[in-house]
Amino acid sequence: MKFLVTGATGGLGGGVYSYLAYHIRREDFAAASSKQENFRKYFQSTGIQFRHVDYNDFESMQKVFIGVEKLLFVSSNTYDNEKRTRQHGNVIEAAKAAGVHHVYYTSLAFGGYSSDSKISVQQSHLATEAMLEGSGISYTSIREGIYAEAFPLIEWFPNTKEVLLPGDGPIAFASRAELAEATAILMIRGTYDNRKIVLLTGPRAYTLTEIVDVINSVTKRDVKVKRVSGEEYLVEKLMNDEGGKGEAFFRSRLSWFEGIEKGDGASVDPIMETLLGREPKDAKEVITELLEKDRNYEWHQNYMKTIP
């Protein structure tokens, strides 16, 4: 089997799966999900091969990965960095034991090509990259741009009057659909100049304050921006978060704001444009399209009452 796509029912993995389904022979790839029931729900009627992949189960993954040439390793969705590291170690060791030829790992673009970002989630990705390097397996870490579709994670809800920012700075947001397309093209292509790390970003970087300006321009709202300290942010969010999220979420998010203010989201790279053969959409374009379709647009992670 040439390609195995994990996370095939998710946003990024699903986009990669869809691109491959239209551009390569069906017998050359399979979709994978952590939920066995997704086979009947999404794939049984399509004729697409399906594999159940549980990042907590090394032995079953080792069997599933046998014969796979190229593995798309979509990062775990947990906010628990220790749990994510354990899961990712299982995937890497299973891929190595099964003889997978090349692993494509979906990392994040915080810090650009450097490996010194202190953003909590990026620390986990850097740990995974170190495990990939130490394993000796052939790999490409795709540092995926921050999804423009996730802009409500600045803590904007449709009824928000004021956005609290404990930090601000430029982010080269990218369209999730275009990130998926570029990732699939890279997998088909093989590598990008034999680089172990590839950075995919939008064509321009915008501050969070500028994102709020886009929200106001499109929806005709008058959302204010208030700069606050990190402690003020935590206190306010733990008391009044509309999405009911917990302390672990907001402490992780605070490191996100702190890193952004230091420039961790600012890097812009032309690789995605090269892979797509066109200029990618920037944050303003994506957010404008979303809000013109639905001025009350929401993002699911704003309502994570428990952290997986």
LINUR-V802028 format. One record per run of one state. SS is the DSSP state (@ for helix, = for strand, . for the rest). FROM is the first residue (numbers start at 1). TO is the last residue. If there is no record, write none. Layout:
{{SS/FROM/TO} {SS/FROM/TO}}
//
This chain:
{{./1/2} {=/3/5} {./6/10} {@/11/23} {./24/25} {@/26/28} {=/29/33} {./34/37} {@/38/43} {./44/48} {=/49/52} {./53/57} {@/58/65} {./66/69} {=/70/74} {./75/80} {@/81/98} {./99/101} {=/102/108} {./109/119} {@/120/135} {./136/138} {=/139/144} {./145/146} {=/147/147} {@/148/154} {./155/161} {=/162/165} {./166/169} {=/170/171} {./172/173} {=/174/174} {./175/175} {@/176/189} {./190/196} {=/197/200} {./201/205} {=/206/207} {@/208/219} {./220/223} {=/224/227} {./228/229} {@/230/240} {./241/246} {@/247/261} {./262/270} {@/271/276} {./277/282} {@/283/293} {./294/299} {@/300/303} {./304/308}}
//
